[in-house]
Amino acid sequence: MTHLPILRWGVPYRSADVATSAGAQISQANGGLIRRDLMRAGTATAALQAVPMRRLIAMCEAAADLYRDATLPLGDGATQSPADYVRQVGDSCGLPHALVRGNIAKLHLALAEMGKVVHGLTRGIEPELIDAGMGVHAGVPTSFYRTSDVLGVVLPNNSPGVNSLWLPALAMKVPVALKPGREDPWTPWRLVQALIAAGVPACAFGYYPTGHEGAHAVLASCERALLFGDAAITKRYAGRPGVQIHGPGYSKVLIGADRIDGWRDLIDILAASVASNGGRSCVNASTIVVPRYGREIARALAERLAAIVPRAIDDAQAGLAGFAATAMPESIDRAITSGLKEPGAEDVSAAVRGPQRVVSAFGRHFVVPTVVFCRSFDHPLANREFLFPYCSVVEVPQAEMLDRIGPSLVVSAITDDAAWRRALLASPLVERLNLGAMATSTVRWDQPHEGNLFDLLYRRRAVQSAG
């Protein structure tokens, strides 16, 4: 049986404690081992600091094709072909192979565009200034220093694409300690192997498959960390400034009063916002906010999404992720059914595809796309997020929308109203703002996703020199 080891700053380590995923044994790290390793992260930091930043960027860019196309080490002398990787991620995460390949393309682009990514994160600071620690930027003497010897990363299970968010740390000369999601140990491992093959020092990588205790050890031992998870997990660390939280996105599409009469022309954008990547991303829209025509829009969207049906995992047309066990689909179904008992909402999709929301097929359990019409944001289903293509459509006067939407990772605001655009730009509730007719899942690599990794890892200080 294939074995995935722990990586202790690049050195493989077989643990007596193993878990099994997709036909492989995964060595498990305990909290004590992780804490000991993170106490000696300075060696890894020194190795990256010795490499010019432009060279690290070039290494990341070279790793793109290796990640996508190469046969790479898997552990204990085994190897992993690109086809093996697609199958293993599909088997363990439930993602159809077509969606796995979509995530591969996203991660390939994140690596291939690393120069643009870093330029966007640093706001155009020259890499040589970071190498030197001081220099002149925009005509002003500037100095930056690292806030941590290592970036801790606690990854989720929902989708491989989130791994794009830790990759720039290597280009910015900061090692990583990765806690992979239980259902996707494959993606961070493969990315690490591609980066090592491209020349990044192996000692820059810690890879620690582990449980809750080990995840806490990563977060407690790193001055700076990324944490992915649901609200129950992330709220525990919400008060720690060194932990950048990536929880539910509650992303939304807002259609202005000036564009709402043309809503029929926007259904493709609404459907892509809700259902891209199987609805599993934090950038998927979970709420569509409109000033009128809410029920009509919900019906048209439900009819469009009804075409997304369970298919075999290797079907090229598959767009819906399945679950190996029934617990998660049944939990989602109960939550929606319970919410619908509250007055003020209706499951519009039920009138299109029937009342059954959980379907078992092709050896998996699926939650089929669901659109709910809510008459108010006060309804419990109006601002919910689930791990499948779900959205509510809520009618709210345009003048009240920004007071009602709550914190939102992405807002696609479809409007030409200049005054309302200024209000959207001024809103602290919106992390990423798309102005115009574009899906919430639209990504530009020179724009930060959620928070700015450079600002997390580096701090500016005043600097003066007498000579």
C-alpha positions as CSV (number, residue, x, y, z in Angstrom):
1,M,0.0,0.0,0.0
2,T,1.2,3.5,-0.8
3,H,2.5,5.5,2.1
4,L,2.7,9.2,2.5
5,P,5.2,10.2,5.2
6,I,5.5,13.3,7.4
7,L,8.0,15.8,6.1
8,R,10.1,17.2,8.9
9,W,11.7,20.2,7.1
10,G,12.1,18.1,3.9
11,V,13.1,14.9,5.6
12,P,10.6,12.0,5.3
13,Y,9.5,10.4,8.5
14,R,7.3,7.3,9.0
15,S,5.0,7.5,12.0
16,A,3.7,4.5,13.9
17,D,0.3,6.2,13.8
18,V,-1.2,6.1,10.3
19,A,-4.6,6.9,8.8
20,T,-5.9,5.5,5.5
21,S,-7.2,7.6,2.6
22,A,-8.0,6.5,-1.0
23,G,-6.0,3.3,-0.6
24,A,-2.9,4.9,1.0
25,Q,-1.5,5.0,4.5
26,I,-0.8,8.6,5.7
27,S,1.6,9.0,8.6
28,Q,0.1,11.1,11.4
29,A,2.1,13.7,13.4
30,N,1.3,14.3,17.0
31,G,1.4,17.8,18.6
32,G,4.7,17.2,20.4
33,L,6.5,16.3,17.2
34,I,5.1,19.4,15.5
35,R,6.0,21.7,18.3
36,R,9.6,20.3,18.4
37,D,10.0,20.8,14.6
38,L,8.7,24.3,14.7
39,M,11.2,25.3,17.3
40,R,13.9,24.7,14.8
41,A,12.3,26.5,11.9
42,G,15.2,29.0,11.8
43,T,17.3,26.6,9.6
44,A,14.6,26.5,7.0
45,T,14.2,30.3,7.1
46,A,18.0,30.8,6.6
47,A,18.0,28.5,3.6
48,L,15.3,30.6,1.9
49,Q,16.8,33.9,2.9
50,A,19.9,32.9,1.1
51,V,18.1,32.6,-2.2
52,P,17.3,35.8,-4.1
53,M,13.6,36.5,-4.3
54,R,13.5,36.7,-8.1
55,R,15.1,33.2,-8.3
56,L,12.4,31.8,-5.9
57,I,9.7,33.4,-8.1
58,A,11.3,31.7,-11.1
59,M,11.4,28.4,-9.2
60,C,7.7,28.7,-8.4
61,E,6.9,29.4,-12.1
62,A,9.0,26.4,-13.1
63,A,7.1,24.2,-10.7
64,A,3.8,24.9,-12.5
65,D,4.3,22.4,-15.3
66,L,5.9,19.9,-13.0
67,Y,2.8,20.0,-10.7
68,R,0.5,19.6,-13.7
69,D,2.4,17.2,-15.9
70,A,5.2,15.4,-14.1
71,T,5.4,12.0,-12.4
72,L,6.6,13.0,-8.9
73,P,7.7,11.2,-5.7
74,L,4.9,9.9,-3.5
75,G,6.7,8.3,-0.6
76,D,8.7,5.1,0.1
77,G,10.1,5.1,-3.4
78,A,6.6,5.2,-5.0
79,T,5.6,7.8,-7.6
80,Q,2.5,9.6,-8.6
81,S,1.5,10.3,-12.2
82,P,-0.9,13.1,-13.1
83,A,-3.6,10.5,-13.7
84,D,-2.9,8.9,-10.3
85,Y,-3.3,12.4,-8.7
86,V,-6.6,13.1,-10.4
87,R,-8.0,9.7,-9.3
88,Q,-6.7,10.0,-5.7
89,V,-8.1,13.5,-5.2
90,G,-11.4,12.4,-6.7
91,D,-11.7,9.2,-4.6
92,S,-10.9,11.0,-1.3
93,C,-12.7,14.3,-1.8
94,G,-15.6,13.2,-3.9
95,L,-14.8,15.7,-6.6
96,P,-15.5,14.6,-10.2
97,H,-12.4,14.3,-12.3
98,A,-13.4,17.2,-14.4
99,L,-13.6,19.5,-11.3
100,V,-10.2,18.1,-10.1
101,R,-8.7,19.1,-13.4
102,G,-10.3,22.5,-13.1
103,N,-8.5,22.9,-9.7
104,I,-5.3,21.7,-11.2
105,A,-5.5,24.4,-13.9
106,K,-6.1,27.0,-11.2
107,L,-3.1,25.9,-9.2
108,H,-1.0,25.7,-12.3
109,L,-1.9,29.3,-13.2
110,A,-1.1,30.5,-9.6
111,L,2.4,29.1,-9.9
112,A,3.0,30.1,-13.5
113,E,1.8,33.7,-12.7
114,M,3.8,33.9,-9.4
115,G,5.6,37.1,-10.6
116,K,2.3,38.8,-11.0
117,V,0.9,37.4,-7.8
118,V,3.9,38.7,-5.8
119,H,3.8,42.1,-7.6
120,G,0.1,42.4,-6.6
121,L,0.6,41.3,-3.0
122,T,3.6,43.7,-2.5
123,R,2.0,46.6,-4.4
124,G,4.9,46.6,-6.8
125,I,7.8,46.6,-4.4
126,E,11.0,45.3,-6.1
127,P,12.1,41.9,-4.9
128,E,15.7,43.3,-4.4
129,L,14.3,45.6,-1.7
130,I,13.0,42.6,0.2
131,D,16.3,40.8,-0.3
132,A,18.2,43.7,1.1
133,G,15.8,44.6,3.9
134,M,15.8,48.2,2.9
135,G,15.7,50.5,-0.2
136,V,13.6,53.1,-1.9
137,H,10.1,52.5,-3.0
138,A,7.9,55.2,-4.7
139,G,10.6,57.7,-3.9
140,V,10.6,57.0,-0.1
141,P,13.2,55.1,2.0
142,T,11.5,51.9,3.0
143,S,12.4,48.9,5.2
144,F,10.5,45.6,5.7
145,Y,11.1,42.8,8.2
146,R,9.6,39.3,8.5
147,T,7.0,38.8,11.2
148,S,7.6,35.0,11.5
149,D,10.2,32.4,10.7
150,V,7.5,30.1,9.2
151,L,3.9,30.3,7.9
152,G,1.6,27.7,9.5
153,V,-1.2,26.5,7.2
154,V,-4.2,24.5,8.4
155,L,-5.9,23.4,5.2
156,P,-9.6,22.3,4.6
157,N,-11.1,19.3,2.8
158,N,-13.5,21.1,0.4
159,S,-11.3,21.8,-2.7
160,P,-7.7,21.6,-3.8
161,G,-7.7,25.2,-5.2
162,V,-7.3,26.8,-1.7
163,N,-3.7,25.6,-1.8
164,S,-3.0,28.6,-4.1
165,L,-3.1,30.9,-1.1
166,W,0.0,29.6,0.7
167,L,2.2,29.2,-2.4
168,P,3.4,32.9,-2.5
169,A,5.0,32.5,1.0
170,L,7.8,30.5,-0.6
171,A,8.4,33.2,-3.2
172,M,8.5,35.7,-0.4
173,K,11.2,33.7,1.4
174,V,9.1,32.2,4.2
175,P,9.0,28.4,4.9
176,V,5.7,26.7,5.4
177,A,4.4,24.1,7.9
178,L,1.4,22.5,6.2
179,K,-1.4,20.6,7.9
180,P,-3.3,19.0,5.0
181,G,-7.0,18.4,5.1
182,R,-7.9,14.9,6.1
183,E,-9.6,14.2,2.7
184,D,-6.9,15.9,0.5
185,P,-3.4,15.0,1.7
186,W,-2.5,14.7,-2.0
187,T,-2.5,18.3,-3.3
188,P,-0.2,20.0,-0.7
189,W,2.2,17.0,-1.0
190,R,2.3,17.2,-4.8
191,L,2.8,20.9,-4.8
192,V,5.7,20.5,-2.3
193,Q,7.3,17.8,-4.6
194,A,6.9,20.0,-7.7
195,L,8.5,23.0,-5.9
196,I,11.4,20.9,-4.6
197,A,11.9,19.5,-8.1
198,A,12.0,23.1,-9.4
199,G,14.8,24.0,-7.0
200,V,13.2,25.3,-3.8
201,P,15.2,24.0,-0.8
202,A,13.5,20.9,0.6
203,C,14.1,22.1,4.1
204,A,11.6,24.9,3.5
205,F,8.7,22.4,3.9
206,G,7.0,20.9,6.9
207,Y,4.1,18.5,6.0
208,Y,2.2,17.3,9.0
209,P,-1.0,15.2,8.5
210,T,-2.6,15.3,11.9
211,G,-5.8,15.7,13.9
212,H,-7.2,18.6,15.9
213,E,-4.4,18.5,18.5
214,G,-1.8,18.8,15.8
215,A,-3.6,21.6,14.0
216,H,-3.7,23.5,17.3
217,A,0.0,22.9,17.7
218,V,0.7,24.4,14.2
219,L,-1.4,27.5,15.0
220,A,0.0,27.9,18.5
221,S,3.6,27.5,17.4
222,C,3.7,29.8,14.4
223,E,3.7,33.6,14.7
224,R,1.8,33.8,11.5
225,A,-0.7,31.3,10.1
226,L,-3.6,30.7,7.7
227,L,-6.6,28.8,9.0
228,F,-9.3,27.4,6.8
229,G,-12.5,25.9,8.2
230,D,-16.1,26.4,9.0
231,A,-17.4,28.9,11.5
232,A,-17.2,26.6,14.4
233,I,-13.5,26.0,13.8
234,T,-12.4,29.6,12.9
235,K,-14.2,31.5,15.6
236,R,-11.8,30.0,18.2
237,Y,-9.0,31.9,16.6
238,A,-10.8,35.0,15.4
239,G,-9.2,37.2,18.1
240,R,-5.6,36.2,17.2
241,P,-4.1,38.9,14.9
242,G,-1.4,36.5,13.7
243,V,-3.9,34.0,12.3
244,Q,-5.5,34.9,9.0
245,I,-9.0,33.4,9.0
246,H,-10.5,31.8,5.9
247,G,-13.9,30.7,6.9
248,P,-17.3,30.7,5.2
249,G,-17.3,33.3,2.4
250,Y,-21.0,34.4,2.3
251,S,-20.2,35.7,-1.1
252,K,-23.0,37.5,-2.9
253,V,-24.3,38.9,-6.2
254,L,-26.1,42.3,-5.9
255,I,-28.1,43.6,-8.8
256,G,-28.8,47.3,-8.9
257,A,-32.1,48.9,-9.6
258,D,-30.7,50.3,-12.9
259,R,-29.8,46.8,-14.2
260,I,-32.6,44.6,-12.7
261,D,-34.9,44.8,-15.7
262,G,-32.3,43.0,-17.7
263,W,-32.0,40.1,-15.2
264,R,-32.7,37.4,-17.9
265,D,-29.4,38.3,-19.5
266,L,-27.6,37.6,-16.2
267,I,-28.7,34.0,-15.5
268,D,-25.4,32.5,-16.9
269,I,-23.4,34.7,-14.5
270,L,-25.7,33.9,-11.6
271,A,-25.4,30.1,-12.3
272,A,-21.6,30.3,-12.6
273,S,-21.4,32.2,-9.3
274,V,-23.4,29.6,-7.5
275,A,-22.3,26.3,-9.1
276,S,-18.7,26.7,-10.3
277,N,-16.3,24.1,-8.7
278,G,-19.4,22.1,-7.5
279,G,-20.4,25.0,-5.2
280,R,-17.6,24.1,-2.8
281,S,-15.6,27.3,-2.9
282,C,-15.9,30.3,-0.5
283,V,-16.2,32.5,-3.6
284,N,-19.4,30.7,-4.7
285,A,-22.4,33.0,-4.3
286,S,-24.7,31.8,-1.5
287,T,-27.0,34.8,-1.7
288,I,-28.3,36.9,-4.7
289,V,-29.8,40.2,-3.6
290,V,-32.2,42.0,-5.9
291,P,-34.6,45.0,-5.6
292,R,-37.5,43.2,-7.4
293,Y,-38.3,40.1,-9.6
294,G,-36.8,37.9,-6.9
295,R,-39.2,35.0,-7.3
296,E,-38.9,35.0,-11.1
297,I,-35.1,35.1,-10.9
298,A,-35.1,32.2,-8.4
299,R,-37.3,30.1,-10.7
300,A,-35.1,30.8,-13.8
301,L,-31.9,30.0,-11.8
302,A,-33.4,26.8,-10.4
303,E,-34.3,25.7,-13.9
304,R,-30.8,26.3,-15.1
305,L,-29.1,24.6,-12.1
306,A,-31.5,21.6,-12.4
307,A,-29.3,20.5,-15.3
308,I,-26.5,19.8,-12.9
309,V,-27.2,16.2,-11.9
310,P,-25.2,13.4,-10.3
311,R,-22.9,11.7,-12.8
312,A,-20.1,9.2,-12.6
313,I,-16.9,10.6,-11.1
314,D,-15.1,10.2,-14.5
315,D,-17.9,11.7,-16.6
316,A,-16.5,14.7,-18.5
317,Q,-19.8,16.5,-17.9
318,A,-19.9,16.0,-14.1
319,G,-20.3,19.2,-12.2
320,L,-21.5,18.0,-8.8
321,A,-19.3,16.6,-6.0
322,G,-20.5,13.6,-4.0
323,F,-19.9,12.4,-0.5
324,A,-18.7,8.9,0.4
325,A,-21.0,8.7,3.5
326,T,-24.5,10.0,4.1
327,A,-23.8,12.0,7.2
328,M,-22.9,15.3,5.6
329,P,-25.6,15.3,2.9
330,E,-28.2,14.4,5.5
331,S,-27.0,17.1,7.8
332,I,-27.3,19.7,5.0
333,D,-30.7,18.4,4.1
334,R,-31.9,18.7,7.7
335,A,-30.6,22.2,8.0
336,I,-32.4,23.4,4.9
337,T,-35.6,21.5,5.7
338,S,-35.6,23.0,9.2
339,G,-35.1,26.5,7.8
340,L,-38.0,26.1,5.4
341,K,-40.3,25.6,8.4
342,E,-39.8,29.2,9.2
343,P,-42.3,31.4,7.3
344,G,-41.0,33.7,4.6
345,A,-39.0,31.2,2.4
346,E,-39.8,28.6,-0.3
347,D,-37.6,26.0,-2.0
348,V,-38.1,27.0,-5.6
349,S,-36.0,24.1,-6.8
350,A,-38.4,21.6,-5.4
351,A,-41.0,22.8,-7.9
352,V,-38.5,22.2,-10.7
353,R,-36.9,18.9,-9.8
354,G,-39.1,17.5,-7.1
355,P,-38.8,17.5,-3.3
356,Q,-35.9,15.0,-2.9
357,R,-32.7,16.9,-2.2
358,V,-30.3,14.0,-1.4
359,V,-29.7,11.5,-4.1
360,S,-27.5,8.3,-4.0
361,A,-26.0,7.3,-7.3
362,F,-22.7,6.1,-8.8
363,G,-21.5,4.9,-5.3
364,R,-21.8,8.4,-3.8
365,H,-24.3,10.6,-2.1
366,F,-25.2,14.0,-3.6
367,V,-27.1,17.1,-2.5
368,V,-28.6,18.5,-5.7
369,P,-28.6,22.2,-6.5
370,T,-31.1,24.2,-4.4
371,V,-32.4,27.7,-4.8
372,V,-34.5,29.2,-2.0
373,F,-36.5,32.5,-2.4
374,C,-36.5,34.5,0.8
375,R,-38.8,37.6,1.3
376,S,-36.3,39.1,3.8
377,F,-32.7,38.9,5.1
378,D,-34.3,38.1,8.5
379,H,-35.0,34.5,7.4
380,P,-32.4,32.0,8.6
381,L,-31.8,30.6,5.1
382,A,-31.2,34.1,3.6
383,N,-27.5,34.2,4.4
384,R,-26.4,30.6,4.7
385,E,-23.6,28.7,3.1
386,F,-23.4,25.0,2.3
387,L,-21.0,22.6,0.6
388,F,-22.9,22.2,-2.6
389,P,-24.6,24.6,-5.1
390,Y,-27.0,26.4,-2.9
391,C,-28.2,30.0,-2.9
392,S,-31.0,32.2,-1.6
393,V,-32.6,35.0,-3.6
394,V,-33.6,37.9,-1.4
395,E,-35.6,41.0,-2.3
396,V,-34.2,44.1,-0.7
397,P,-34.5,47.8,-1.8
398,Q,-31.1,48.9,-3.2
399,A,-30.8,51.6,-0.6
400,E,-30.9,49.0,2.2
401,M,-28.7,46.3,0.6
402,L,-25.4,47.4,2.1
403,D,-26.9,47.6,5.6
404,R,-28.3,44.0,5.3
405,I,-25.7,41.9,3.5
406,G,-23.2,41.4,6.4
407,P,-19.5,40.5,5.9
408,S,-19.0,39.1,2.4
409,L,-15.8,37.7,0.9
410,V,-16.8,38.5,-2.6
411,V,-19.6,40.8,-3.9
412,S,-20.3,41.0,-7.6
413,A,-22.2,44.3,-7.9
414,I,-24.0,44.6,-11.2
415,T,-24.8,48.2,-11.6
416,D,-23.8,51.4,-13.5
417,D,-25.0,53.7,-10.7
418,A,-21.9,55.8,-9.9
419,A,-23.2,56.9,-6.4
420,W,-23.9,53.3,-5.4
421,R,-20.6,52.1,-6.7
422,R,-18.9,54.7,-4.5
423,A,-20.9,53.3,-1.5
424,L,-19.8,49.8,-2.4
425,L,-16.2,50.9,-2.6
426,A,-16.5,52.5,0.9
427,S,-18.1,49.4,2.5
428,P,-16.0,47.6,5.1
429,L,-18.2,44.6,4.7
430,V,-16.8,43.6,1.3
431,E,-13.5,41.9,1.1
432,R,-13.3,41.6,-2.7
433,L,-15.5,43.7,-5.0
434,N,-16.3,42.9,-8.6
435,L,-17.9,45.8,-10.3
436,G,-20.0,44.8,-13.3
437,A,-21.4,41.7,-14.8
438,M,-18.9,39.0,-13.6
439,A,-19.3,35.9,-11.6
440,T,-18.1,35.9,-7.9
441,S,-15.7,33.1,-8.9
442,T,-13.8,35.4,-11.3
443,V,-10.1,35.5,-10.1
444,R,-7.3,37.8,-10.9
445,W,-4.0,36.6,-9.6
446,D,-2.6,40.2,-9.0
447,Q,-5.4,40.8,-6.5
448,P,-5.3,39.4,-2.9
449,H,-8.0,36.7,-2.2
450,E,-8.8,37.4,1.4
451,G,-6.4,39.5,3.4
452,N,-2.9,40.1,2.0
453,L,-0.3,37.5,2.6
454,F,2.6,39.9,2.3
455,D,1.1,42.2,4.9
456,L,0.7,39.2,7.2
457,L,4.3,38.0,6.7
458,Y,6.1,41.4,6.6
459,R,5.9,44.7,8.4
460,R,7.1,48.1,7.3
461,R,9.3,50.2,9.6
462,A,10.8,53.6,9.4
463,V,14.5,53.7,8.4
464,Q,17.0,56.5,8.3
465,S,20.7,56.3,7.3
466,A,23.4,58.9,8.0
467,G,25.6,57.6,5.2
